[in-house]
Amino acid sequence: MLTLRPGVGVTLPGPAGLLKFGMSPAEVHGLLTAGAEVRRSRPSIRLALAQYAELRHAHDAWLSGLLYEPEWNLSAVLDGVVLTVGGGGPDSPQGLARIDLRAEEASAGPEPAVVAWDDIDLFGYPADEIESVLPAPAAVPDTAPADVMVEPLGLRLWRGGPTESAHWRGVTLVGPESGGWRTCCPGRLVCAREGDALVGIVR
């Protein structure tokens, strides 16, 4: 089981321990390699911060997990759940600030491990049932089917595509270390300046 701890991080399964906001890339790598295979991939359909002409587009890319951050280019599979991480944005790139968890495709193996918030399996119950118990959920604009963000928790839930509309298949947890993006706008879970992560990627 992976347990979300808003404002703190994620408790990993087994002896791996707590993946905590503010950790350095080396600390995160050391923690993940203790309990999973860590992968580094080449930048694919992603741009680095300096390649975006406008900060708002980089901000949206960061929120979407599309920003290429070389030192944070990590992913690990933990019991059928793919975990990726991100730094804190402009002026604070070294502290862990974004954690993404998504269920692997069903064809990839057994059912994913439980991803829990407040003892609720976020991937195990229908999306509408989960949404009904979240504090102050709000739809994320321009997502179809609609993602949901919960600002008090720094939490964003997404379905991963129209074929997965019955259940949440992914969750993004944003921590207090993400303050570097305030140079763009006050938006923590969505870019308040209407950024477009695909600018410069899809031409």
N, C-alpha and C positions, 0 to 999 in steps of 0.2 A: 504494500500500500504506500502511496505517496500522499502526504498530508500537506495541504496548503495552509500556510500561516501568514495571513495578510500583514504587511508591514515588516515581516521578519524573513520569510523565505519558504522553503519546502523541505519537509522531513522526508528523506529518501528511505527506500526499503532496506531491511537488513541492517548490517553494521555500518553502512556508509555515513550516516549522520545527517546533520542539518546543512543544507545548501542555503547560505545566508546572504542577504543583500549587503553589498559593500565589500564582499570578498574580491581579491585580486584574481586575474586570469589564472595565475599559477596555483592559487589556493583552490579554485574551482576545479581545475584539471586534476589536481591531486586527490580531491574528494571523489570525483566521478570515476577516476581510474581504479579506486578502491572497490567499486561495486559494479562496474559495467565497462563495456568496450567503448572507448571514446574515439570519435571519428573527426577528422578535419577534411573539409571539402573545398574544392576550388570555387571561386566566386562565379556563380551561374545565375543569369538573369538578375544580377544585383549590382548596385553601384556603391562606391565608398562615399563618405560624407563630402569630401572635397570635389567629387564629380557632379554633385547636384548644384545647379546654379542658384536655387532658392532653398533656404533652410527648411521651409515648411514641407517640401517634398522629401527631404531626408528624414524629417521627423515622422512623417507618415510611413516611410519605408522602415524605420526603426520599430514603430508600433506594429507593423505587419510582419516583422521578422525578415524583411527583404534587404535591410541595410547591410552592406558588407563591412564587418569590423574584423580585421585580420587577427587581432589578439583574442577575439571572442568567437572565432570560427570553430565552435565545438558543438558536437551533438553526441548523445549517448542513448542507448536503448536500455531501459530498465523494465524488465517484466512486461514487454509489449508496449511500452510507452516511450515515445521519442522525446527527449528533453534537449532543448537548445537554450542558449543564454545570450545576453547582451549587456553592454556597458552603459554608462550613465549619460551619454550624449556629449555635446560640446562642453569643453572645459572640465569635464569630469568623466573621462572614458574608462578609467581604471577600476572603478567599483561596480560589482555586479548590480544591475538595476532592472533587468527584465528576464523572466523565466517563462519559457513556452513549453507546454506539455501537449502532445497529441497522441491519440491512439493510432497504432499502426493499422494498415489495411487488414481486414479480416483474413485475407488470403495469406498474410505473412506469418500466421502462426496462431497460437491459442488466444483466448480473450485477454485483453490488456488488464494490467493490475488496476486496482481501485485507485482513483484520484479523488481524494476526499477534501471537502471543506465542511467544517462543523458537523462531522460524522455523516455527511451526505455524499454519496457516490455520484460525482458530477457527470460521469459517462454512462452510468448504469441505469438511470431513470430517464423517461421522456423529457425532452427539452422544456416543454411547457410546465411540467410539474416542478422541475428545478427552478425555473424562472419565478414561479409563484411564491417561493420561500426566500428569495434573495431580497436583501434590503435595498430599496430604491433602484430597481433595475431600469435601464433605459436602452432603447434600440440604438445601434450604431448606424448612422446615416450611410446610405449608398452601399449597403451590404445586402445581398439576397441569396438565400433566406437570411433574415436579419440576425446579425450578431447582437449580443447583449453586453452592456458594460455596467459595472457596479462601482461607482466612484468611491464610496466609503471603504471598499475593500481593495481598491486598485486591481480589480478583476475584470477580465473580458473573456466571454465564452463565444465560441464559434463552432459552426456545424461542419465546415470543411467542404461544402458543396451541396447542390440540390439533392443528390442521392442520399445524403446523410441527414436529411432535415428532421427526422424523428428524434435524434439524440445529439447532444453536444459531443463533438469529437476532438475538441481542442480547447485549451484554456491558456490565457496569458496573465501572469501576475506581475504587476509593476510595483516596485518598491520606492521608498523615500529617497534612494540614491539616484533617482532619475531626474533630479532637479536641473541638470544641465540643459534639458530641453526647454526650460522656462525662457531661454533666450529666443525661442521661436514663438511660444504662446503658452497660456496657462493650461492647455489641454493635457491631461495625464493619460487618458485612454483613447482619445481621438484627437487629431490635430485640429485645434480651434480655428486655424487659418486655412482650412480646407486644402491640405496638402494632397499630392498625388504621388504615391510611391513608385508608379510605373513611368514617370517622366524620365526620359533618357534611356529607359530599358526597352519599352515598346515604342517603336518609332512609326 
